[in-house]
């Protein structure tokens, strides 16, 4: 039994790790701006395309940092151009702007790449096959959860121990008051987008090393599921997003193992509805107490 | 003086426009250039373009008409296909060629039927394309035949008892072909494990694990090439030993690139083989290769090499059938062409083409090929006809 389940668990943990890296980006932006950044999945896809084109010209060890830098630049640019001018606008306007950016990026990528699937470059070592017990898989499957947890621990340390982290926590508690206390709100928000995009870039390297073809709409599904994971764990909470992502990744694969392959996606979204019905703030969500 | 000059110029322009209008017949090319089937669609288009370069004019009513190709991209998506089809109708095409992919053809079919414009599918194999639409004809074989061929091949060649059949939920081509394969395989006493994935799935390891754990001897996965490239890659990293079989879409350089250097056994059925003996085919292959090598951008659309894909051959044949139909109708009116089309008989690259009452070509031969992972080419395995299957 264990022998048979092992391959499913492995891919579940790996998929969960990839969702986690995207989900952290969603949850952080929500925590600070109360905005669901719908363009996040497309930034993840863009990172994939950056790698395809850069790796064609440069060796992989040079290409990876360059891809991360470009992705971060893209994330910050999106914030500056599409969200910052709407800082005092109603929240709905910013959300619509986010949806617009998402479609803009998708169609830009469609236009630039011609809409055909591009083969992701092979990254040495992490694309190698390994055998564990009864399962043969890629090295990246094993690296993903470890790297995810390390990155998230580092992130939590930054938020708990550093000055910018303290500023972030203050902003997420109360936007206006933080501003009155002299916190430079724009630099805090930019930092949030830098971290979110950086994790999305790392997530994209791991994801596409596993699933090697990049298309303009490839980020939609993982983006959506990472969003569900963020809501599941309690949007705004980083550990919540990570745990939610792992639960969704593992459950999806167990459902496939049980033979209900057709319903594995339906399950993810049914879970979202159930959580919203019974625990609207998610597993680790902050309790909102309305003050009169 | 100025006024006279202006009048003369307007007159000249009008007459020029009239000349241009009168001497052109438009043929619509309804193919995906992007999306999951974009790679295949492009190969079909170059087949049509090559045919157009050989026969750029057609004689109607004693007058020579230039043939103009109106090419649209249906993006491999059934929702986009309808507007792409409408675009062709609005452009005033007399006949339509394509599409690669059955789902988009069926979606576009309604638009063509409403506008009474005949369409010839090059490589859409789902029976519904022609049976559900009175204005659709096709030049290739059908999925019930293709599915039976591959089921026989799985049993005879690999001694398979259990087959794992994987298809994409809601996609007419893959679910149709998977069903016909499963039916044929079960009727011969085999066991079938049927599973489906949703559009946009990237992780196929769980499906492949299900195939291994279910004790399957062979995998049949008639998917788009985009899915195939992911599936092959993951199967290779999992060391899947059982053969993977598929339908006509897999005869693509995308598959060869994905399978390169792996230990996988990958076979598919297709419409045509480059080394086919007949004279028409030999001439086509030679001319087409020379044309590809002379036109770098066409070669890029072919996947960067000069291997002749079956869909290019079908695109060529469909164009030639369309030209014959226009000649037979002796008109560029779409309704007249639709009336003349059923009785057209041509000797094409992919064999002789004539239509039955539903609008399907009477074709009874499939070519089975194997992806050679070392030479990165398709090796011809065998041909299979309906008559052989009946025995």
Boltz contact constraints between the chains, C-beta under 6 A:
constraints:
  - contact:
      token1: [A, 4]
      token2: [B, 213]
      max_distance: 6.0
  - contact:
      token1: [A, 7]
      token2: [B, 209]
      max_distance: 6.0
  - contact:
      token1: [A, 8]
      token2: [B, 206]
      max_distance: 6.0
  - contact:
      token1: [A, 11]
      token2: [B, 205]
      max_distance: 6.0
  - contact:
      token1: [A, 15]
      token2: [B, 203]
      max_distance: 6.0
  - contact:
      token1: [A, 115]
      token2: [B, 34]
      max_distance: 6.0
  - contact:
      token1: [A, 115]
      token2: [B, 35]
      max_distance: 6.0
  - contact:
      token1: [A, 115]
      token2: [B, 38]
      max_distance: 6.0
  - contact:
      token1: [A, 116]
      token2: [B, 38]
      max_distance: 6.0
  - contact:
      token1: [A, 116]
      token2: [B, 39]
      max_distance: 6.0
  - contact:
      token1: [A, 117]
      token2: [B, 226]
      max_distance: 6.0
  - contact:
      token1: [A, 129]
      token2: [B, 237]
      max_distance: 6.0
  - contact:
      token1: [A, 136]
      token2: [B, 238]
      max_distance: 6.0
  - contact:
      token1: [A, 136]
      token2: [B, 239]
      max_distance: 6.0
  - contact:
      token1: [A, 138]
      token2: [B, 237]
      max_distance: 6.0
  - contact:
      token1: [A, 211]
      token2: [B, 202]
      max_distance: 6.0
  - contact:
      token1: [A, 211]
      token2: [B, 230]
      max_distance: 6.0
  - contact:
      token1: [A, 212]
      token2: [B, 233]
      max_distance: 6.0
  - contact:
      token1: [A, 213]
      token2: [B, 229]
      max_distance: 6.0
  - contact:
      token1: [A, 213]
      token2: [B, 230]
      max_distance: 6.0
  - contact:
      token1: [A, 221]
      token2: [B, 200]
      max_distance: 6.0
  - contact:
      token1: [A, 253]
      token2: [B, 206]
      max_distance: 6.0
  - contact:
      token1: [A, 256]
      token2: [B, 206]
      max_distance: 6.0
  - contact:
      token1: [A, 261]
      token2: [B, 195]
      max_distance: 6.0
  - contact:
      token1: [A, 262]
      token2: [B, 196]
      max_distance: 6.0
  - contact:
      token1: [A, 265]
      token2: [B, 198]
      max_distance: 6.0
